[in-house]
């Protein structure tokens, strides 16, 4: 019998309303966990490329 897979992803398998979220420091809007950010959710700061670019431009 094969071993069970390791613990599920941080937000995977949850309803969208139950997934973790953060507030974007540039636009101030909340954004939720996405599969794309699965491996580096702790280091995600901005909701989009546009906000990341705006943060770099103002720095």
Chimera marker file (.cmm) of the C-alpha trace (Angstrom):
<marker_set name="trace">
<marker id="1" x="0.000" y="0.000" z="0.000" r="1" g="1" b="0" radius="0.5"/>
<marker id="2" x="1.538" y="3.355" z="-1.002" r="1" g="1" b="0" radius="0.5"/>
<marker id="3" x="2.308" y="5.911" z="1.662" r="1" g="1" b="0" radius="0.5"/>
<marker id="4" x="0.008" y="8.890" z="1.950" r="1" g="1" b="0" radius="0.5"/>
<marker id="5" x="1.186" y="12.109" z="0.384" r="1" g="1" b="0" radius="0.5"/>
<marker id="6" x="2.750" y="14.732" z="2.602" r="1" g="1" b="0" radius="0.5"/>
<marker id="7" x="0.648" y="17.461" z="4.174" r="1" g="1" b="0" radius="0.5"/>
<marker id="8" x="-1.480" y="19.379" z="1.686" r="1" g="1" b="0" radius="0.5"/>
<marker id="9" x="-0.452" y="22.795" z="0.449" r="1" g="1" b="0" radius="0.5"/>
<marker id="10" x="-1.038" y="25.791" z="2.679" r="1" g="1" b="0" radius="0.5"/>
<marker id="11" x="-4.168" y="26.979" z="0.866" r="1" g="1" b="0" radius="0.5"/>
<marker id="12" x="-4.899" y="24.088" z="-1.451" r="1" g="1" b="0" radius="0.5"/>
<marker id="13" x="-8.022" y="22.085" z="-0.886" r="1" g="1" b="0" radius="0.5"/>
<marker id="14" x="-9.715" y="24.883" z="1.055" r="1" g="1" b="0" radius="0.5"/>
<marker id="15" x="-12.639" y="27.024" z="0.018" r="1" g="1" b="0" radius="0.5"/>
<marker id="16" x="-11.494" y="30.419" z="-1.294" r="1" g="1" b="0" radius="0.5"/>
<marker id="17" x="-13.081" y="32.120" z="1.729" r="1" g="1" b="0" radius="0.5"/>
<marker id="18" x="-10.965" y="29.955" z="4.059" r="1" g="1" b="0" radius="0.5"/>
<marker id="19" x="-7.614" y="30.535" z="2.347" r="1" g="1" b="0" radius="0.5"/>
<marker id="20" x="-5.049" y="32.832" z="3.977" r="1" g="1" b="0" radius="0.5"/>
<marker id="21" x="-4.870" y="36.420" z="2.820" r="1" g="1" b="0" radius="0.5"/>
<marker id="22" x="-2.610" y="39.468" z="3.119" r="1" g="1" b="0" radius="0.5"/>
<marker id="23" x="-2.915" y="43.220" z="2.571" r="1" g="1" b="0" radius="0.5"/>
<marker id="24" x="-0.894" y="44.742" z="-0.281" r="1" g="1" b="0" radius="0.5"/>
<marker id="25" x="1.319" y="47.566" z="1.100" r="1" g="1" b="0" radius="0.5"/>
<marker id="26" x="1.049" y="49.563" z="-2.150" r="1" g="1" b="0" radius="0.5"/>
<marker id="27" x="-2.664" y="49.577" z="-2.969" r="1" g="1" b="0" radius="0.5"/>
<marker id="28" x="-3.993" y="48.540" z="0.445" r="1" g="1" b="0" radius="0.5"/>
<marker id="29" x="-6.302" y="45.866" z="-0.976" r="1" g="1" b="0" radius="0.5"/>
<marker id="30" x="-6.501" y="42.326" z="0.399" r="1" g="1" b="0" radius="0.5"/>
<marker id="31" x="-5.320" y="39.419" z="-1.733" r="1" g="1" b="0" radius="0.5"/>
<marker id="32" x="-5.675" y="35.688" z="-1.153" r="1" g="1" b="0" radius="0.5"/>
<marker id="33" x="-3.372" y="32.702" z="-1.426" r="1" g="1" b="0" radius="0.5"/>
<marker id="34" x="-2.970" y="31.382" z="-4.960" r="1" g="1" b="0" radius="0.5"/>
<marker id="35" x="-1.591" y="28.082" z="-6.221" r="1" g="1" b="0" radius="0.5"/>
<marker id="36" x="1.060" y="30.091" z="-8.087" r="1" g="1" b="0" radius="0.5"/>
<marker id="37" x="2.436" y="31.308" z="-4.712" r="1" g="1" b="0" radius="0.5"/>
<marker id="38" x="2.351" y="27.874" z="-3.048" r="1" g="1" b="0" radius="0.5"/>
<marker id="39" x="6.108" y="27.523" z="-2.498" r="1" g="1" b="0" radius="0.5"/>
<marker id="40" x="6.857" y="31.100" z="-1.439" r="1" g="1" b="0" radius="0.5"/>
<marker id="41" x="3.704" y="32.440" z="0.229" r="1" g="1" b="0" radius="0.5"/>
<marker id="42" x="5.742" y="33.746" z="3.180" r="1" g="1" b="0" radius="0.5"/>
<marker id="43" x="7.804" y="35.989" z="0.892" r="1" g="1" b="0" radius="0.5"/>
<marker id="44" x="4.880" y="37.318" z="-1.217" r="1" g="1" b="0" radius="0.5"/>
<marker id="45" x="4.335" y="41.009" z="-0.417" r="1" g="1" b="0" radius="0.5"/>
<marker id="46" x="2.467" y="42.510" z="-3.361" r="1" g="1" b="0" radius="0.5"/>
<marker id="47" x="-0.828" y="41.548" z="-4.987" r="1" g="1" b="0" radius="0.5"/>
<marker id="48" x="0.391" y="42.061" z="-8.560" r="1" g="1" b="0" radius="0.5"/>
<marker id="49" x="3.332" y="42.863" z="-10.806" r="1" g="1" b="0" radius="0.5"/>
<marker id="50" x="1.956" y="46.383" z="-11.127" r="1" g="1" b="0" radius="0.5"/>
<marker id="51" x="2.148" y="46.982" z="-7.350" r="1" g="1" b="0" radius="0.5"/>
<marker id="52" x="5.623" y="45.421" z="-7.166" r="1" g="1" b="0" radius="0.5"/>
<marker id="53" x="6.829" y="47.757" z="-9.936" r="1" g="1" b="0" radius="0.5"/>
<marker id="54" x="5.220" y="50.760" z="-8.227" r="1" g="1" b="0" radius="0.5"/>
<marker id="55" x="7.009" y="49.903" z="-4.978" r="1" g="1" b="0" radius="0.5"/>
<marker id="56" x="10.369" y="49.704" z="-6.768" r="1" g="1" b="0" radius="0.5"/>
<marker id="57" x="9.733" y="52.988" z="-8.582" r="1" g="1" b="0" radius="0.5"/>
<marker id="58" x="8.967" y="54.841" z="-5.353" r="1" g="1" b="0" radius="0.5"/>
<marker id="59" x="11.974" y="53.407" z="-3.505" r="1" g="1" b="0" radius="0.5"/>
<link id1="1" id2="2" r="1" g="1" b="0" radius="0.2"/>
<link id1="2" id2="3" r="1" g="1" b="0" radius="0.2"/>
<link id1="3" id2="4" r="1" g="1" b="0" radius="0.2"/>
<link id1="4" id2="5" r="1" g="1" b="0" radius="0.2"/>
<link id1="5" id2="6" r="1" g="1" b="0" radius="0.2"/>
<link id1="6" id2="7" r="1" g="1" b="0" radius="0.2"/>
<link id1="7" id2="8" r="1" g="1" b="0" radius="0.2"/>
<link id1="8" id2="9" r="1" g="1" b="0" radius="0.2"/>
<link id1="9" id2="10" r="1" g="1" b="0" radius="0.2"/>
<link id1="10" id2="11" r="1" g="1" b="0" radius="0.2"/>
<link id1="11" id2="12" r="1" g="1" b="0" radius="0.2"/>
<link id1="12" id2="13" r="1" g="1" b="0" radius="0.2"/>
<link id1="13" id2="14" r="1" g="1" b="0" radius="0.2"/>
<link id1="14" id2="15" r="1" g="1" b="0" radius="0.2"/>
<link id1="15" id2="16" r="1" g="1" b="0" radius="0.2"/>
<link id1="16" id2="17" r="1" g="1" b="0" radius="0.2"/>
<link id1="17" id2="18" r="1" g="1" b="0" radius="0.2"/>
<link id1="18" id2="19" r="1" g="1" b="0" radius="0.2"/>
<link id1="19" id2="20" r="1" g="1" b="0" radius="0.2"/>
<link id1="20" id2="21" r="1" g="1" b="0" radius="0.2"/>
<link id1="21" id2="22" r="1" g="1" b="0" radius="0.2"/>
<link id1="22" id2="23" r="1" g="1" b="0" radius="0.2"/>
<link id1="23" id2="24" r="1" g="1" b="0" radius="0.2"/>
<link id1="24" id2="25" r="1" g="1" b="0" radius="0.2"/>
<link id1="25" id2="26" r="1" g="1" b="0" radius="0.2"/>
<link id1="26" id2="27" r="1" g="1" b="0" radius="0.2"/>
<link id1="27" id2="28" r="1" g="1" b="0" radius="0.2"/>
<link id1="28" id2="29" r="1" g="1" b="0" radius="0.2"/>
<link id1="29" id2="30" r="1" g="1" b="0" radius="0.2"/>
<link id1="30" id2="31" r="1" g="1" b="0" radius="0.2"/>
<link id1="31" id2="32" r="1" g="1" b="0" radius="0.2"/>
<link id1="32" id2="33" r="1" g="1" b="0" radius="0.2"/>
<link id1="33" id2="34" r="1" g="1" b="0" radius="0.2"/>
<link id1="34" id2="35" r="1" g="1" b="0" radius="0.2"/>
<link id1="35" id2="36" r="1" g="1" b="0" radius="0.2"/>
<link id1="36" id2="37" r="1" g="1" b="0" radius="0.2"/>
<link id1="37" id2="38" r="1" g="1" b="0" radius="0.2"/>
<link id1="38" id2="39" r="1" g="1" b="0" radius="0.2"/>
<link id1="39" id2="40" r="1" g="1" b="0" radius="0.2"/>
<link id1="40" id2="41" r="1" g="1" b="0" radius="0.2"/>
<link id1="41" id2="42" r="1" g="1" b="0" radius="0.2"/>
<link id1="42" id2="43" r="1" g="1" b="0" radius="0.2"/>
<link id1="43" id2="44" r="1" g="1" b="0" radius="0.2"/>
<link id1="44" id2="45" r="1" g="1" b="0" radius="0.2"/>
<link id1="45" id2="46" r="1" g="1" b="0" radius="0.2"/>
<link id1="46" id2="47" r="1" g="1" b="0" radius="0.2"/>
<link id1="47" id2="48" r="1" g="1" b="0" radius="0.2"/>
<link id1="48" id2="49" r="1" g="1" b="0" radius="0.2"/>
<link id1="49" id2="50" r="1" g="1" b="0" radius="0.2"/>
<link id1="50" id2="51" r="1" g="1" b="0" radius="0.2"/>
<link id1="51" id2="52" r="1" g="1" b="0" radius="0.2"/>
<link id1="52" id2="53" r="1" g="1" b="0" radius="0.2"/>
<link id1="53" id2="54" r="1" g="1" b="0" radius="0.2"/>
<link id1="54" id2="55" r="1" g="1" b="0" radius="0.2"/>
<link id1="55" id2="56" r="1" g="1" b="0" radius="0.2"/>
<link id1="56" id2="57" r="1" g="1" b="0" radius="0.2"/>
<link id1="57" id2="58" r="1" g="1" b="0" radius="0.2"/>
<link id1="58" id2="59" r="1" g="1" b="0" radius="0.2"/>
</marker_set>
